[in-house]
Structure formats: structure tokens, C-alpha cells
Amino acid sequence: MSVKLQLDGLAELRAALRNLPEHLTDEATGIVQKAATAAEQRVVANYPQGPTGNLRRRVSTEHQGSRLTATSRVRSRAPHASIFENGTKPRRNKKGQNRGQMREPQEAQKMVPVVVRERRRMVEELKDMVRRNGFQVD
């Protein structure tokens, strides 16, 4: 018996994974969580160690899921994370005093590119998993 499953994007992959048997859901959950944890570790390693360490310390991963779904979120709760990621123009306070400029970091230090790369790896691992279980994935 031949089975063919065509997925055109991440939403289609998620929908197809919802219909897989429980042992495949468990394997997929492991893949998703592993990718999120790897992304968190890379982000923490790439962020600079500032005087307080808040930028690194406030990166976290949240895993959620059920029998049918697996979700992981990597986020930074540091109040200045967006300033670090995007940089700033020269700033002044209300009294006109110079507060400087934060330059945008190199691509290797940013969070988003790291998470995107890990997500791509995760999708490829998920595709391999469904292929091993008799599905055809293009």
C-alpha cells in the first residue's frame, strides 16, 4: 500500500502531524522540544555577557502540548532585548542629555536568525520522521 502526503508549508505539516498515531506524536514532540532547547542554548551562547547578565539569563523556552500537538516557544524576557536586537538611534532624555546609541549587533548575535535556522532543521527532522513511517514528503 502506498501513501502520499503533500505539504506546501509549515501549517500543512502541523495539520498532518495532528492526524498521526500517538507514538509518532511522541517522537515529533521530542523533535520540537530538542530544536527549541538547541535554539535557546545557541541564543544564550551568542548573546554578550553584560554587567548584569540579564540578556542571557532572561532567555527561556516554554514547552506545551497535548496528545495531538507539540509547541515550544523561545523568548527573551529581558526588558532591553528588543533594543539589543534592533539597535537604537542616538537618544536623549527629556533634559536633552545624550544617552548614546546602541549599534545593531552582528547577525551571529541576534536571536531571530538562530531560531529560524533551528526551526528549519526541526522541519527537516519532522519530514524525515514521517518519511520513515511510510509517508512521502516532497
C-alpha positions, 0 to 999 in steps of 0.5 A, a space after each residue: 500500500 502506498 501513501 502520499 502526503 503533500 505539504 506546501 508549508 509549515 501549517 500543512 505539516 502541523 495539520 498532518 502531524 495532528 492526524 498521526 498515531 500517538 507514538 509518532 506524536 511522541 517522537 515529533 514532540 521530542 523533535 520540537 522540544 530538542 530544536 527549541 532547547 538547541 535554539 535557546 542554548 545557541 541564543 544564550 551562547 551568542 548573546 554578550 555577557 553584560 554587567 548584569 547578565 540579564 540578556 542571557 539569563 532572561 532567555 527561556 523556552 516554554 514547552 506545551 502540548 497535548 496528545 495531538 500537538 507539540 509547541 515550544 516557544 523561545 523568548 527573551 524576557 529581558 526588558 532591553 532585548 528588543 533594543 539589543 536586537 534592533 539597535 537604537 538611534 542616538 537618544 536623549 532624555 527629556 533634559 536633552 542629555 545624550 544617552 548614546 546609541 546602541 549599534 545593531 549587533 552582528 547577525 551571529 548575535 541576534 536571536 531571530 536568525 538562530 531560531 529560524 535556522 533551528 526551526 528549519 532543521 526541526 522541519 527537516 527532522 519532522 519530514 524525515 520522521 514521517 518519511 520513515 513511517 511510510 509517508 512521502 514528503 516532497 
